[in-house]
Amino acid sequence: MQDVNPYAAPKYDLPLNRVLTEPGDGVWRDGDLLVMRKGAVLPDRCAKCNAAAEAGRLKLTLRWHDPIFFLMLPIWPIIVLFVMETAKIEIGVCGRHRRQRRFAILVGGFSFLFCVASIVGALGGSALPIPLFWRVVWFLTAGVALLAVSIRANLNSILVSPHKIDRDYVWLKKIDPGYLAQFPPVNR
């Protein structure tokens, strides 16, 4: 009879240090999430719409930490630095989504600069012949509105986002259902 050690590390059919070079190798779907091993190669399809990735591949560095650390609000920036997981991935992207991402980044950057200028204009001394109260109201309102536009544009520039990252795997959300359908489901 074979001795079974219940404390032994699990054995895998696929070694974790194997280099993944084939598209789709080491990639699965789990509901509306894409699960991939770090270093896996994704197919040359747009992850947002499943069209051909004629615009090439986009290299992304994703960062994630457990949301429980937000409960430790006063010290979470320090803690997150030590528990943050990162993953470098490459996703295919079509021309339409690459243009939309570039436009969102451009709008977000300019609106943030105008937001800062508006707030500085409201708080600084200006030579405008408008009473101080109305100048502050006008510039602060414009600054807050531009800040909202900047935040929204930057959120629109995110093509995929991590749901979870651990030492070996990455779970991605915001993936097209047609793109997900080409991968086998996760074996539980």
N, CA, C and O of each residue as an XYZ file, in Angstrom:
752
protein
N       0.838     -1.168      0.000
C       0.000      0.000      0.000
C       0.887      1.237      0.000
O       1.928      1.278      0.656
N       0.445      2.256     -0.762
C       1.217      3.473     -0.895
C       0.951      4.393      0.300
O      -0.194      4.610      0.696
N       2.033      4.922      0.857
C       1.882      5.843      1.979
C       1.435      7.204      1.466
O       1.999      7.722      0.502
N       0.429      7.783      2.101
C      -0.088      9.095      1.730
C       0.250     10.067      2.852
O      -0.108      9.858      4.012
N       0.927     11.100      2.489
C       1.284     12.128      3.458
C       0.296     13.280      3.314
O       0.341     13.990      2.310
N      -0.605     13.491      4.293
C      -1.586     14.574      4.162
C      -0.962     15.952      4.261
O      -1.620     16.941      3.936
N       0.274     16.051      4.695
C       0.943     17.345      4.843
C       1.838     17.684      3.656
O       2.478     18.735      3.641
N       1.884     16.811      2.678
C       2.743     17.049      1.521
C       2.141     18.135      0.638
O       0.926     18.330      0.608
N       3.011     18.834     -0.076
C       2.555     19.869     -1.007
C       1.794     19.199     -2.157
O       2.120     18.075     -2.539
N       0.794     19.873     -2.706
C       0.054     19.281     -3.819
C       0.953     19.088     -5.037
O       1.893     19.851     -5.260
N       0.646     18.054     -5.821
C       1.415     17.768     -7.020
C       0.602     18.196     -8.235
O      -0.597     17.933     -8.322
N       1.274     18.856     -9.165
C       0.624     19.365    -10.371
C       1.091     18.576    -11.567
O       2.227     18.106    -11.615
N       0.190     18.432    -12.552
C       0.580     17.818    -13.817
C       1.483     18.763    -14.605
O       2.340     18.323    -15.372
N       1.284     20.059    -14.411
C       2.019     21.078    -15.132
C       2.928     21.806    -14.150
O       2.434     22.424    -13.208
N       4.224     21.751    -14.342
C       5.099     22.450    -13.404
C       4.870     23.961    -13.475
O       4.690     24.515    -14.559
N       4.877     24.620    -12.326
C       4.595     26.054    -12.280
C       5.694     26.888    -12.910
O       5.448     28.037    -13.277
N       6.889     26.352    -13.047
C       7.971     27.134    -13.625
C       8.117     26.900    -15.135
O       9.077     27.379    -15.739
N       7.188     26.179    -15.745
C       7.241     25.931    -17.176
C       6.948     27.212    -17.938
O       6.061     27.969    -17.543
N       7.669     27.472    -19.019
C       7.448     28.662    -19.832
C       6.239     28.420    -20.729
O       6.160     27.414    -21.434
N       5.300     29.361    -20.688
C       4.091     29.258    -21.493
C       4.277     30.084    -22.758
O       4.448     31.301    -22.686
N       4.245     29.435    -23.910
C       4.495     30.153    -25.152
C       3.318     30.084    -26.124
O       3.205     30.941    -27.001
N       2.466     29.115    -25.998
C       1.326     28.978    -26.899
C       0.177     29.858    -26.439
O      -0.123     29.897    -25.246
N      -0.485     30.578    -27.371
C      -1.643     31.380    -26.979
C      -2.727     30.505    -26.355
O      -3.085     29.464    -26.906
N      -3.235     30.922    -25.227
C      -4.284     30.181    -24.540
C      -3.773     29.138    -23.575
O      -4.555     28.552    -22.826
N      -2.466     28.895    -23.578
C      -1.875     27.920    -22.666
C      -1.797     28.546    -21.273
O      -1.143     29.574    -21.095
N      -2.449     27.946    -20.296
C      -2.453     28.488    -18.947
C      -3.506     29.556    -18.732
O      -3.358     30.407    -17.855
N      -4.597     29.519    -19.545
C      -5.669     30.513    -19.438
C      -7.001     29.778    -19.347
O      -7.239     28.827    -20.092
N      -7.881     30.221    -18.424
C      -9.188     29.615    -18.225
C     -10.222     30.714    -18.015
O      -9.884     31.891    -17.888
N     -11.471     30.312    -17.981
C     -12.534     31.258    -17.621
C     -13.214     30.752    -16.354
O     -13.337     29.549    -16.126
N     -13.650     31.703    -15.540
C     -14.359     31.392    -14.306
C     -15.525     32.373    -14.225
O     -15.391     33.458    -13.660
N     -16.663     31.990    -14.788
C     -17.801     32.892    -14.880
C     -17.470     34.026    -15.832
O     -17.180     33.785    -17.003
N     -17.509     35.267    -15.342
C     -17.154     36.407    -16.185
C     -15.715     36.873    -15.942
O     -15.349     37.986    -16.319
N     -14.905     36.022    -15.314
C     -13.503     36.345    -15.042
C     -12.589     35.520    -15.936
O     -12.892     34.372    -16.261
N     -11.477     36.110    -16.325
C     -10.425     35.411    -17.040
C      -9.354     35.060    -16.025
O      -8.852     35.940    -15.325
N      -8.998     33.789    -15.936
C      -7.966     33.329    -15.007
C      -6.768     32.919    -15.848
O      -6.888     32.115    -16.772
N      -5.612     33.480    -15.516
C      -4.411     33.146    -16.282
C      -3.218     32.997    -15.352
O      -3.111     33.673    -14.329
N      -2.339     32.107    -15.730
C      -1.081     31.999    -15.005
C      -0.212     33.175    -15.379
O      -0.265     33.655    -16.511
N       0.593     33.646    -14.436
C       1.525     34.722    -14.760
C       2.476     34.220    -15.836
O       3.034     33.128    -15.725
N       2.654     35.010    -16.857
C       3.508     34.624    -17.968
C       2.761     33.949    -19.102
O       3.368     33.642    -20.128
N       1.470     33.707    -18.954
C       0.696     33.078    -20.027
C       0.545     34.053    -21.198
O       0.516     35.270    -21.011
N       0.449     33.498    -22.396
C       0.291     34.299    -23.605
C      -1.174     34.277    -24.008
O      -1.757     33.212    -24.212
N      -1.762     35.457    -24.120
C      -3.160     35.561    -24.536
C      -3.239     35.607    -26.049
O      -2.284     36.033    -26.699
N      -4.357     35.177    -26.627
C      -4.503     35.184    -28.089
C      -4.494     36.612    -28.651
O      -4.722     37.579    -27.924
N      -4.229     36.725    -29.947
C      -4.216     38.023    -30.627
C      -5.635     38.451    -30.986
O      -5.966     38.630    -32.158
N      -6.451     38.608    -29.979
C      -7.824     39.104    -30.109
C      -7.988     40.227    -29.101
O      -7.331     40.226    -28.060
N      -8.853     41.179    -29.397
C      -9.110     42.276    -28.468
C      -9.873     41.728    -27.266
O     -10.906     41.078    -27.427
N      -9.373     41.985    -26.076
C     -10.010     41.484    -24.858
C     -11.313     42.216    -24.557
O     -12.109     41.730    -23.753
N     -11.553     43.365    -25.176
C     -12.758     44.145    -24.923
C     -13.902     43.803    -25.866
O     -15.066     43.904    -25.479
N     -13.590     43.395    -27.111
C     -14.667     43.141    -28.081
C     -14.461     41.864    -28.892
O     -15.318     41.515    -29.704
N     -13.366     41.169    -28.696
C     -13.041     39.918    -29.369
C     -12.769     40.099    -30.861
O     -12.791     39.120    -31.607
N     -12.514     41.322    -31.311
C     -12.132     41.559    -32.706
C     -10.652     41.227    -32.866
O      -9.943     41.016    -31.882
N     -10.194     41.183    -34.120
C      -8.771     40.935    -34.360
C      -7.958     42.080    -33.763
O      -8.336     43.247    -33.862
N      -6.849     41.729    -33.153
C      -6.008     42.725    -32.483
C      -5.029     43.327    -33.480
O      -3.820     43.120    -33.379
N      -5.565     44.081    -34.453
C      -4.701     44.664    -35.481
C      -3.856     45.810    -34.937
O      -2.868     46.190    -35.565
N      -4.215     46.363    -33.796
C      -3.435     47.455    -33.200
C      -2.293     46.925    -32.344
O      -1.564     47.705    -31.731
N      -2.135     45.630    -32.299
C      -1.026     45.048    -31.552
C      -1.397     44.668    -30.135
O      -2.567     44.481    -29.802
N      -0.377     44.560    -29.317
C      -0.555     44.133    -27.932
C      -0.214     45.303    -27.009
O       0.644     46.134    -27.308
N      -0.903     45.335    -25.900
C      -0.710     46.383    -24.903
C      -0.083     45.751    -23.674
O      -0.637     44.808    -23.109
N       1.064     46.261    -23.255
C       1.739     45.750    -22.062
C       1.205     46.503    -20.859
O       1.222     47.734    -20.826
N       0.732     45.758    -19.872
C       0.160     46.351    -18.667
C       0.839     45.779    -17.430
O       1.186     44.599    -17.387
N       1.021     46.619    -16.438
C       1.455     46.180    -15.120
C       0.273     46.375    -14.187
O      -0.136     47.506    -13.924
N      -0.272     45.284    -13.690
C      -1.440     45.332    -12.821
C      -1.000     45.203    -11.372
O      -0.065     44.470    -11.050
N      -1.696     45.932    -10.507
C      -1.419     45.861     -9.068
C      -2.718     45.585     -8.342
O      -3.776     46.087     -8.720
N      -2.625     44.777     -7.288
C      -3.813     44.406     -6.534
C      -3.418     44.128     -5.090
O      -2.323     43.640     -4.808
N      -4.325     44.446     -4.195
C      -4.172     44.038     -2.797
C      -5.557     43.670     -2.286
O      -6.571     44.077     -2.854
N      -5.588     42.909     -1.225
C      -6.849     42.469     -0.648
C      -7.633     43.684     -0.141
O      -7.076     44.515      0.577
N      -8.921     43.801     -0.503
C      -9.706     44.965     -0.078
C      -9.843     45.114      1.436
O     -10.229     46.184      1.907
N      -9.543     44.089      2.197
C      -9.639     44.182      3.653
C      -8.713     45.271      4.199
O      -8.953     45.800      5.285
N      -7.665     45.607      3.457
C      -6.722     46.614      3.930
C      -7.305     48.023      3.908
O      -6.753     48.923      4.541
N      -8.411     48.232      3.194
C      -9.066     49.536      3.228
C      -9.693     49.795      4.604
O      -9.937     50.948      4.961
N      -9.954     48.741      5.372
C     -10.500     48.924      6.709
C      -9.470     49.525      7.665
O      -9.825     50.105      8.692
N      -8.222     49.382      7.323
C      -7.146     49.932      8.141
C      -6.743     51.294      7.569
O      -5.570     51.537      7.287
N      -7.717     52.165      7.406
C      -7.547     53.416      6.685
C      -6.354     54.261      7.115
O      -5.627     54.732      6.241
N      -6.107     54.484      8.397
C      -4.979     55.370      8.736
C      -3.619     54.827      8.314
O      -2.720     55.603      7.991
N      -3.456     53.509      8.313
C      -2.128     52.964      8.011
C      -2.104     52.127      6.735
O      -1.089     51.495      6.439
N      -3.212     52.108      5.965
C      -3.236     51.204      4.814
C      -2.212     51.540      3.752
O      -1.724     50.607      3.115
N      -1.831     52.813      3.496
C      -0.797     53.025      2.470
C       0.515     52.333      2.813
O       1.213     51.855      1.918
N       0.856     52.273      4.078
C       2.094     51.620      4.481
C       1.962     50.105      4.352
O       2.869     49.437      3.857
N       0.833     49.571      4.796
C       0.619     48.126      4.738
C       0.538     47.639      3.292
O       1.096     46.596      2.951
N      -0.158     48.398      2.446
C      -0.354     47.983      1.055
C       0.978     47.839      0.329
O       1.117     46.973     -0.535
N       1.948     48.664      0.661
C       3.256     48.553      0.017
C       3.875     47.173      0.238
O       4.625     46.685     -0.607
N       3.565     46.552      1.362
C       4.170     45.257      1.672
C       3.336     44.076      1.201
O       3.860     42.968      1.089
N       2.054     44.280      0.923
C       1.194     43.159      0.548
C       0.679     43.261     -0.883
O      -0.103     42.412     -1.311
N       1.097     44.273     -1.627
C       0.626     44.470     -2.991
C       1.191     43.389     -3.906
O       2.395     43.131     -3.914
N       0.310     42.766     -4.673
C       0.720     41.785     -5.679
C       0.738     42.482     -7.035
O      -0.130     43.308     -7.314
N       1.702     42.165     -7.870
C       1.778     42.749     -9.208
C       1.860     41.643    -10.246
O       2.301     40.528     -9.967
N       1.423     41.984    -11.448
C       1.508     41.058    -12.572
C       1.716     41.865    -13.844
O       1.075     42.897    -14.044
N       2.598     41.402    -14.690
C       2.827     42.030    -15.991
C       2.179     41.140    -17.038
O       2.507     39.960    -17.158
N       1.249     41.724    -17.798
C       0.548     40.960    -18.825
C       0.584     41.734    -20.133
O       0.885     42.927    -20.162
N       0.271     41.027    -21.217
C       0.102     41.639    -22.525
C      -1.249     41.200    -23.051
O      -1.540     40.006    -23.119
N      -2.083     42.179    -23.428
C      -3.384     41.848    -24.002
C      -3.457     42.404    -25.415
O      -2.858     43.433    -25.727
N      -4.196     41.708    -26.257
C      -4.449     42.200    -27.594
C      -5.495     43.292    -27.540
O      -6.404     43.261    -26.711
N      -5.355     44.262    -28.435
C      -6.323     45.362    -28.461
C      -6.563     45.766    -29.918
O      -5.635     45.839    -30.724
N      -7.834     46.026    -30.228
C      -8.186     46.455    -31.581
C      -7.924     47.955    -31.708
O      -7.686     48.641    -30.714
N      -7.972     48.451    -32.942
C      -7.715     49.865    -33.185
C      -8.712     50.776    -32.499
O      -8.329     51.829    -31.989
N      -9.984     50.398    -32.472
C     -11.016     51.237    -31.856
C     -10.766     51.403    -30.360
O     -10.836     52.520    -29.846
N     -10.477     50.321    -29.660
C     -10.256     50.420    -28.214
C      -8.926     51.099    -27.881
O      -8.818     51.762    -26.850
N      -7.918     50.945    -28.733
C      -6.661     51.671    -28.504
C      -6.885     53.174    -28.659
O      -6.370     53.958    -27.862
N      -7.656     53.591    -29.688
C      -7.957     55.015    -29.870
C      -8.783     55.552    -28.710
O      -8.517     56.648    -28.217
N      -9.791     54.787    -28.265
C     -10.606     55.227    -27.138
C      -9.763     55.385    -25.878
O      -9.966     56.324    -25.110
N      -8.831     54.483    -25.665
C      -7.967     54.557    -24.482
C      -7.062     55.777    -24.554
O      -6.917     56.500    -23.569
N      -6.448     56.014    -25.720
C      -5.581     57.189    -25.875
C      -6.367     58.483    -25.675
O      -5.885     59.409    -25.022
N      -7.575     58.550    -26.234
C      -8.406     59.744    -26.083
C      -8.780     59.968    -24.617
O      -8.739     61.098    -24.131
N      -9.142     58.898    -23.915
C      -9.498     59.025    -22.501
C      -8.310     59.493    -21.669
O      -8.476     60.308    -20.763
N      -7.118     58.989    -21.965
C      -5.925     59.419    -21.244
C      -5.646     60.896    -21.527
O      -5.296     61.648    -20.617
N      -5.801     61.312    -22.787
C      -5.578     62.707    -23.164
C      -6.579     63.634    -22.472
O      -6.189     64.656    -21.908
N      -7.857     63.285    -22.514
C      -8.891     64.093    -21.863
C      -8.664     64.141    -20.353
O      -8.788     65.201    -19.738
N      -8.337     63.011    -19.764
C      -8.086     62.972    -18.330
C      -6.903     63.835    -17.924
O      -6.963     64.536    -16.913
N      -5.838     63.792    -18.696
C      -4.659     64.597    -18.376
C      -4.921     66.089    -18.484
O      -4.580     66.851    -17.580
N      -5.538     66.513    -19.606
C      -5.808     67.943    -19.781
C      -6.833     68.455    -18.778
O      -6.681     69.556    -18.248
N      -7.874     67.671    -18.510
C      -8.876     68.142    -17.550
C      -8.282     68.227    -16.142
O      -8.678     69.089    -15.358
N      -7.348     67.354    -15.817
C      -6.696     67.454    -14.507
C      -5.844     68.723    -14.426
O      -5.848     69.404    -13.401
N      -5.114     69.046    -15.498
C      -4.320     70.272    -15.503
C      -5.205     71.507    -15.376
O      -4.880     72.427    -14.626
N      -6.328     71.533    -16.106
C      -7.250     72.665    -16.009
C      -7.904     72.720    -14.629
O      -8.186     73.804    -14.119
N      -8.144     71.567    -14.030
C      -8.697     71.511    -12.671
C      -7.746     72.173    -11.687
O      -8.170     72.981    -10.861
N      -6.483     71.840    -11.768
C      -5.487     72.430    -10.870
C      -5.400     73.941    -11.117
O      -5.323     74.723    -10.169
N      -5.413     74.348    -12.395
C      -5.351     75.778    -12.712
C      -6.580     76.514    -12.176
O      -6.457     77.641    -11.696
N      -7.749     75.904    -12.247
C      -8.960     76.546    -11.736
C      -8.912     76.719    -10.228
O      -9.273     77.773     -9.703
N      -8.472     75.696     -9.546
C      -8.404     75.796     -8.086
C      -7.344     76.802     -7.657
O      -7.561     77.559     -6.710
N      -6.196     76.823     -8.342
C      -5.167     77.822     -8.034
C      -5.697     79.222     -8.341
O      -5.430     80.164     -7.595
N      -6.453     79.363     -9.446
C      -7.046     80.657     -9.782
C      -8.056     81.111     -8.753
O      -8.167     82.306     -8.482
N      -8.797     80.177     -8.171
C      -9.789     80.537     -7.152
C      -9.118     80.964     -5.859
O      -9.586     81.884     -5.188
N      -8.048     80.318     -5.515
C      -7.409     80.606     -4.237
C      -6.331     81.682     -4.335
O      -6.009     82.336     -3.344
N      -5.776     81.862     -5.533
C      -4.723     82.862     -5.715
C      -5.311     84.221     -6.063
O      -6.503     84.342     -6.347
N      -4.482     85.217     -6.039
C      -4.926     86.560     -6.385
C      -4.983     86.704     -7.898
O      -3.995     86.454     -8.588
N      -6.127     87.105     -8.405
C      -6.298     87.283     -9.836
C      -6.664     88.730    -10.109
O      -7.224     89.405     -9.244
N      -6.358     89.206    -11.287
C      -6.652     90.589    -11.667
C      -8.023     90.710    -12.319
O      -8.300     91.723    -12.961
N      -8.886     89.712    -12.176
C     -10.211     89.776    -12.775
C     -11.079     90.779    -12.012
O     -11.012     90.841    -10.784
N     -11.911     91.582    -12.743
C     -12.770     92.561    -12.067
C     -14.053     91.940    -11.525
O     -15.125     92.535    -11.639
N     -13.952     90.760    -10.943
C     -15.098     90.043    -10.381
C     -14.895     90.001     -8.878
O     -13.774     89.796     -8.413
N     -15.971     90.194     -8.104
C     -15.806     90.098     -6.647
C     -15.211     88.749     -6.245
O     -15.446     87.730     -6.894
N     -14.449     88.766     -5.177
C     -13.728     87.574     -4.720
C     -14.654     86.390     -4.497
O     -14.304     85.270     -4.868
N     -15.829     86.599     -3.902
C     -16.745     85.497     -3.623
C     -17.141     84.772     -4.903
O     -17.085     83.543     -4.966
N     -17.543     85.531     -5.930
C     -17.995     84.899     -7.169
C     -16.845     84.260     -7.934
O     -17.022     83.235     -8.591
N     -15.664     84.870     -7.847
C     -14.496     84.280     -8.491
C     -14.174     82.926     -7.856
O     -13.888     81.963     -8.567
N     -14.220     82.845     -6.519
C     -13.954     81.584     -5.823
C     -15.016     80.550     -6.167
O     -14.692     79.394     -6.442
N     -16.300     80.962     -6.154
C     -17.379     80.028     -6.504
C     -17.192     79.508     -7.921
O     -17.300     78.305     -8.159
N     -16.913     80.405     -8.867
C     -16.762     80.014    -10.274
C     -15.586     79.052    -10.463
O     -15.744     77.981    -11.050
N     -14.415     79.434     -9.969
C     -13.232     78.609    -10.188
C     -13.289     77.292     -9.428
O     -12.838     76.271     -9.947
N     -13.827     77.284     -8.222
C     -13.934     76.023     -7.489
C     -14.942     75.090     -8.144
O     -14.714     73.883     -8.211
N     -16.055     75.637     -8.627
C     -17.036     74.802     -9.340
C     -16.417     74.214    -10.599
O     -16.574     73.028    -10.887
N     -15.708     75.063    -11.349
C     -15.035     74.564    -12.562
C     -13.978     73.529    -12.198
O     -13.842     72.516    -12.884
N     -13.232     73.774    -11.130
C     -12.197     72.829    -10.719
C     -12.758     71.478    -10.319
O     -12.215     70.440    -10.699
N     -13.845     71.482     -9.552
C     -14.462     70.218     -9.133
C     -15.056     69.487    -10.339
O     -14.934     68.266    -10.443
N     -15.698     70.224    -11.250
C     -16.262     69.594    -12.449
C     -15.159     68.985    -13.308
O     -15.306     67.868    -13.805
N     -14.064     69.703    -13.484
C     -12.956     69.172    -14.271
C     -12.291     67.984    -13.578
O     -11.825     67.060    -14.245
N     -12.246     68.002    -12.265
C     -11.711     66.853    -11.540
C     -12.584     65.626    -11.770
O     -12.069     64.522    -11.949
N     -13.904     65.811    -11.766
C     -14.818     64.695    -12.037
C     -14.616     64.174    -13.459
O     -14.620     62.963    -13.678
N     -14.439     65.069    -14.418
C     -14.185     64.654    -15.808
C     -12.869     63.891    -15.886
O     -12.775     62.879    -16.581
N     -11.867     64.366    -15.185
C     -10.564     63.704    -15.195
C     -10.650     62.292    -14.627
O     -10.089     61.354    -15.195
N     -11.346     62.143    -13.513
C     -11.494     60.819    -12.900
C     -12.259     59.882    -13.827
O     -11.867     58.730    -14.013
N     -13.350     60.378    -14.408
C     -14.152     59.547    -15.315
C     -13.351     59.143    -16.552
O     -13.432     57.996    -16.990
N     -12.588     60.060    -17.111
C     -11.784     59.741    -18.290
C     -10.717     58.711    -17.952
O     -10.466     57.798    -18.738
N     -10.092     58.847    -16.797
C      -9.078     57.863    -16.418
C      -9.691     56.494    -16.156
O      -9.061     55.477    -16.447
N     -10.892     56.446    -15.620
C     -11.568     55.157    -15.452
C     -11.909     54.541    -16.801
O     -11.860     53.321    -16.951
N     -12.257     55.372    -17.793
C     -12.552     54.864    -19.133
C     -11.306     54.343    -19.837
O     -11.420     53.541    -20.763
N     -10.122     54.779    -19.422
C      -8.898     54.323    -20.072
C      -8.475     52.929    -19.615
O      -7.559     52.342    -20.190
N      -9.128     52.399    -18.595
C      -8.773     51.071    -18.077
C      -9.460     50.011    -18.934
O     -10.687     49.915    -18.941
N      -8.674     49.222    -19.650
C      -9.251     48.186    -20.514
C      -9.633     46.943    -19.726
O     -10.750     46.444    -19.861
N      -8.735     46.446    -18.920
C      -9.010     45.295    -18.050
C      -8.525     45.660    -16.659
O      -7.617     46.476    -16.498
N      -9.134     45.052    -15.665
C      -8.684     45.332    -14.304
C      -8.588     44.024    -13.531
O      -9.315     43.072    -13.812
N      -7.692     43.986    -12.561
C      -7.523     42.751    -11.807
C      -8.641     42.570    -10.783
O      -9.023     43.504    -10.079
N      -9.141     41.364    -10.721
C     -10.092     41.000     -9.668
C      -9.325     40.462     -8.463
O      -9.703     40.654     -7.307
N      -8.221     39.776     -8.794
C      -7.356     39.209     -7.759
C      -6.030     38.844     -8.416
O      -5.990     38.479     -9.591
N      -4.964     38.943     -7.663
C      -3.646     38.496     -8.117
C      -3.007     37.760     -6.945
O      -2.999     38.255     -5.818
N      -2.471     36.572     -7.224
C      -1.687     35.905     -6.197
C      -0.307     35.594     -6.763
O       0.082     36.146     -7.792
N       0.416     34.731     -6.111
C       1.794     34.456     -6.507
C       1.907     33.870     -7.911
O       2.879     34.144     -8.614
N       0.929     33.067     -8.330
C       1.033     32.362     -9.602
C      -0.040     32.733    -10.623
O       0.160     32.525    -11.819
N      -1.176     33.277    -10.179
C      -2.315     33.477    -11.069
C      -2.839     34.907    -11.017
O      -2.625     35.635    -10.048
N      -3.536     35.289    -12.096
C      -4.174     36.596    -12.216
C      -5.621     36.361    -12.633
O      -5.880     35.594    -13.561
N      -6.564     37.011    -11.961
C      -7.982     36.979    -12.320
C      -8.321     38.354    -12.876
O      -8.139     39.359    -12.190
N      -8.818     38.414    -14.125
C      -9.126     39.683    -14.776
C     -10.625     39.835    -14.973
O     -11.326     38.864    -15.260
N     -11.115     41.078    -14.815
C     -12.507     41.380    -15.116
C     -12.543     42.414    -16.237
O     -11.500     42.903    -16.671
N     -13.741     42.744    -16.701
C     -13.973     43.642    -17.841
C     -13.541     42.981    -19.149
O     -13.007     43.649    -20.035
N     -13.769     41.690    -19.272
C     -13.390     40.927    -20.460
C     -14.655     40.604    -21.255
O     -15.700     40.301    -20.678
N     -14.550     40.670    -22.580
C     -15.680     40.375    -23.462
C     -16.112     38.909    -23.308
O     -15.260     38.020    -23.282
N     -17.431     38.643    -23.207
C     -17.898     37.250    -23.066
C     -17.495     36.359    -24.240
O     -17.211     35.178    -24.040
N     -17.465     36.896    -25.454
C     -17.026     36.110    -26.607
C     -15.559     35.731    -26.515
O     -15.165     34.639    -26.926
N     -14.762     36.622    -25.981
C     -13.342     36.355    -25.774
C     -13.160     35.262    -24.732
O     -12.318     34.378    -24.885
N     -13.962     35.331    -23.668
C     -13.889     34.323    -22.598
C     -14.291     32.939    -23.088
O     -13.763     31.929    -22.622
N     -15.241     32.897    -24.042
C     -15.790     31.615    -24.487
C     -14.764     30.718    -25.140
O     -14.985     29.510    -25.227
N     -13.652     31.258    -25.603
C     -12.648     30.425    -26.276
C     -11.757     29.647    -25.300
O     -10.953     28.814    -25.719
N     -11.901     29.922    -23.993
C     -11.076     29.250    -23.003
C     -11.878     28.212    -22.247
O     -13.086     28.370    -22.074
N     -11.224     27.147    -21.791
C     -11.939     26.122    -21.012
C     -12.298     26.664    -19.630
O     -11.631     27.562    -19.117
N     -13.348     26.118    -19.036
C     -13.697     26.570    -17.687
C     -12.681     26.043    -16.670
O     -11.989     25.052    -16.903
N     -12.620     26.735    -15.547
C     -11.729     26.327    -14.453
C     -12.241     25.030    -13.864
O     -13.436     24.878    -13.611
N     -11.330     24.096    -13.648
C     -11.693     22.852    -12.952
C     -11.611     23.093    -11.464
O     -10.562     23.482    -10.951
N     -12.681     22.871    -10.785
C     -12.691     23.101     -9.340
C     -12.538     21.807     -8.600
O     -12.523     21.798     -7.369
